[in-house]
Amino acid sequence: MRKGALKKKQRQLEELLLDRREALGELVLGMYVQNNWDDDLLARGSAEVAEVENELNELIAGNEPAGPSTTEKDFPVTGEHRLPSREDYPETGEYTAEHAIPETGEHTAEHSLPESAEHDYPPTGEYTAEHSVPESAEYTAEQPLPDPPEERKLSRAEKKREKKRRKEQERKEREAAAAREAARTAAESEEPRTEVVQPAKPAGPEAEKKPAPKPAPTPPSATAPTPSATGPTPSAPAPAAETPAAASAPAGEPEAPAKPAPESGKAIDVPPPPAPPKPEPTDPLDRLEKQIEEHEAKAKTAIEAAKASLKTDTRTELSAITREVETGRKDLDESLKKAAAAIAQAEEKAAQAEAKLLRETAANRESAAEWVRSQAAEIEADAALAAEMSSDGGKSDAGPDPVTAARVASLEAELAAERASKEEALTKAAARLQEIEHNAKLAEARVEAAEQAAAEAKKQAEIDARTAATRAGADKAAEAESREAAVNWLRGQIAALRQEIAKDADKEPGGK
Amino acid sequence: MGLFRKGGQTGRERRAMKDHLNELDEMRRTHLAELGKMTGEMASEGRFDRQKLSEQAAEVVKIDREADLIARGLEEGLTLQELEELARGGDSGSRSR
């Protein structure tokens, strides 16, 4: 058996061993759960595990197990599990790509092509870009330009030198073009001045003030002409061939400068010759460089676009977040308003309860005073009646000491009346006390209702604040503090009301 | 906010529960394999120690119970605190029994 097959088999056996161990564990677990132990079943399960373990150990030891493996025993005996061997392939027309290719004209890419793709082209005018370029003057950019015969002989170093030389030449041309452009602009700016200034005049301070943008201007002297912008530059000698003649006109001749001026203007007006078209790079390195440059340009464009889109996305996201924050703030404001309204309502209720309580207390006091007055009047009336009766009795009876007897009788009557009145007052006071207690209970119930309303308002405010706080948590602490303060204040109010009620309840029975 | 809430459960809690459930599953497999190995060793010795087997099986049962609890928490969207209370309730119930 091959090493790979052995490893595969070993892996299979390890997996099987693990599976069987787990199955045996499940079996033991089932027995434990049902509390029904079967040693025989355990022994059989263990034997199966041991069988796989032995086979695995033998395989690890290097002994190939003889006979069918335990990994194959698990397959059903249907014949489907084992692929037919080479000898007993089914007699069908089905062949996969792994078998020999039938003798047909169909070939897939996995097999060798019947012939090479590089065969002779048909004698037509059609050539693709992959083949050699036909002998015509038409060349596409994809095909390399045919090198001149002398260039083909150049070595790599020579090619490099040639390339360097060409680059240098291009650079010089560019510089010359730049210099010509600069000279033209300078001449344009200088043209009106040259008409006014006398040509005999040496280079004055005005000319010194406006030196041409040259890299190395010639120092002005008395005899030298004014530094012309079209003068020769060290890097661009070619186009300035005429200008020195114009500039170096004799200073004493007045007509002389008029003539070269149009010449110089003509020289300036002539547009610079167009740069020769960049020759198509023939060197593969050049082509590669060009491709790299193109790719770089594309990548830069893509980066710019990505940056722009990123900026746009960021802005959009920012605006979305801002909108969300604003919505959250609005919700928070609304919930705060609701909480404030609920608190105000609770305050109003508490104030109403307080006013009602005060009214009731005042009414109770008034009724108690009225009752006390009526009691006093009754007592007075009783006393007067008793006095009258005693005086009547004194007049009719003529006892041994009528004055004393009358006094005693009046005192007794007064005492009895007082007793009766006291008893009556006591019963009335008890009834009144009960009534006050009842009133106090009612007031307590009202206070409890107000407290409950406040608690509900607080709960509502909390719920509102919680829903709002999930969206905008910035002012959460401040809102919670204010809510807590409101609730604390409400509690204080309720406690004060309770105290007042208790005071009233204490006062009234004592006042009687 | 609360887009991924299920009941009172946060997404983080649900993820933690799922992770724990996976851990428990792995632990269960390991314990079962150990139990099978132990049984095989006992069979080779020719004697099954039911006490040891019961202890090991009890461990697996514990893992199963915990996994059931976590699965219930996931199914009903319970928070970790609720789950803890539920577990304690179950414990107290089992103790009271």
Interface residues (C-beta under 8 A of the other chain):
Chain A: L18 R20 R21 E22 A23 L24 G25 E26 L27 V28 L29 M31 Y32 V33 W37 D39 L42 A43 G45 S46 A47 V49 A50 E53 T470 R471
Chain B: M1 G2 R29 H31 L32 A33 E34 L35 G36 K37 T39 G40 M42 A43 S44 F48 R50 L53 S54 Q56 A57 A58 V60 V61
